């Protein structure tokens, strides 16, 4: 006979938590500044942005090295204006990117927690199914054994 009674489908349904869409929950919690930080983080972390900065640098430096001195607005070799603008871009982007990465990290942690909850729930349900299958197997074997005993008795 079965060793212990597994949970019923109704019991499993009562234990089940509603499925949450972490992406929507996370998006709804973001402020406009958070959205700006994420937007900048996503765009700055691309090869396109890198190529724009590289092209801007080559054009700026190339113009100020090769152009006649009357047309040069940031004289070689100091490039003071270029250094100032580059540093301002870096100073402004660095904390904004860090904010965006922190927001992405929190979102990732929330997704991992939701995945863990679903995995735990699925494991419990699979275990219950396995218990049902083991019980059914024991019952089938018991019925087969009973049928074999009844088959042998009349013909003995």
N, C-alpha and C positions, 0 to 999 in steps of 0.2 A: 504494500500500500504506500501511497505518497508519504514522504517524510514530513513535509510542512506545506502549508497551503500558500501558493504565491498570491501576490496582489491581483485583485480583479481589475478589469479594464476601467470600471467606474472609479476605483480607488486611485488608479494611475492618473485618470483625467482630473480628479480633485487635487492631486499633488502638482500637476503641471502648472507652471507659471505662464502667463501670456507672453508670446514672443514679442520682443521689443526691437524696433529698428533703431539701432544705435546711431546710424548716420543721420537720421532725421532728428533724433534727440540732441545730438551734438550740434547740428546746424542751427537748431532753434535757440540754443543757449548762447550763440555767438553775438557779440555786439558789432556795430558797424566798424569800429576800430579793429576788432579781432578779424573780421572779414577782410579788411584792408591788409593786415599783416599776413594773412594766409595768401591773399592774392599776390602780394609782392614776393613772398617766399617761393611760391610755385613758379612765378615768372622769372625771378632772378636766378633760380637754380636750373637754368636751361642752357644748352649750347648756343641757342639764338642770342641770349643776353650776353654771353661771353663773346660771341663774334661781333656784336654791336660795340661792346666796350673796346675790343681789340682793334676794330676798324677805326673807331673814333680816335684811339690813341695813335695809331699809325698815321692817320690823316693829319691830326693836330701836330704831332712831332715832325712828320715829313714836311708839312707846309712851313713850319717855323724854322726848319733847318735849310730847306731848299729854296724858299721864296726869297726875293730880294729884301734886303734889310728894311726898306721903306714899307713893305707890305707885311712884314713879320710883326705880330702883336704879342708874342711870348718868346723873347730872345733865347737862342741857344747859348750856352749849355744849361742854363738854370731851369728854364721852363716853370717859372714860379706860378703862373696862373694855372697851368695844367696840373701841377702838384696840388695847388689849393683846391681846385674843382674835384680832382680825384679823391683827395682826402675827405672833402665834404660828402661826396657820394658814399664813401666807405663808412664814415662816421654815422651817417643817417641810415644806411642799409643794414649795418651790422646788428644793432639792437632790434630793428624791425624783423629781420630774418630770425633772430633768436626767439622773439615772441611767437612768430609763426611756427617755428619748430617745436616750441613748448606746447602750442595748441594741437599740432599734429601728434605729438607724443601723448597728450591726454586722450585724444580721440583713439589712438592705437590701444592704449590701456583699457579704455571702455569697451572696445571691440573684443579684446582678449578676454575680459571678464565675462562678457555676454557669450562668447564662444565656450568658455569654461562651463558656464551654467547650462548651456544647451548640451554640451558633451556629457556632463554629469547626469542630466535628465535622460539622455539617450542611453547611457550606460545602465541606469536603473531599469529602463523599459526593456532593454535587451536581456538583462538578467532575469526579469520577470518572464519574458518569452521563453528563455531557456528553462526556467523552472517549470513552466507549463509543459514544455516539450518533454522534460524528464518525467514529469508526472504522467503524461500521456503514454510515454514509453513503458513505464512501470505498469500502467493499467493494461496496455495491449499485451505485455508479457504475461501478466496475471490471467487475462482472458484466454490467451493461447494455452497456458498451462492448465487452466480449468477445462478447456475444450479437449485437450489431450487426455486428461484424467477421465472425463466423461466418455470419450471414445474407447478407452481401454476397458472400462468397467463392464459394459454390456457384453462384450465379446470374450471375456476371460473365461 
